[in-house]
């Protein structure tokens, strides 16, 4: 039986092939499970026109599951959601460790300009 989406945790997968608007992945979620990452789900910091601008076959790609097609054993994956989930978890961890109105030492960094 194919696991539900909630059981498929974010992980790194292998890029098997790069096409015009997406890339195929394999491994990471089970031997015969393939994944698909559309170019729009590859970055939220820069515009990627072709998947080859970001990945090539053989690369390890960070991915979060956004859709499960159990019958065909296919996954729709997202690099953007992988980092969003990681950032959300870091914020939750920080907020649980720091009480409201508690002083915290840190550095103020300039905002990074995106392309």
Secondary structure, 3 states (H helix, E strand, C coil): CCCCHHHCCCEEEEEEEECCCEEEEECCCCCCCEEEEEHHHCCCCCCCCCHHHCCCCCCEEEEEEEEEECCCCEEEEEHHHHHHHHHHHHHHHHHHHCCCCCCCCCCCCCCCCCC
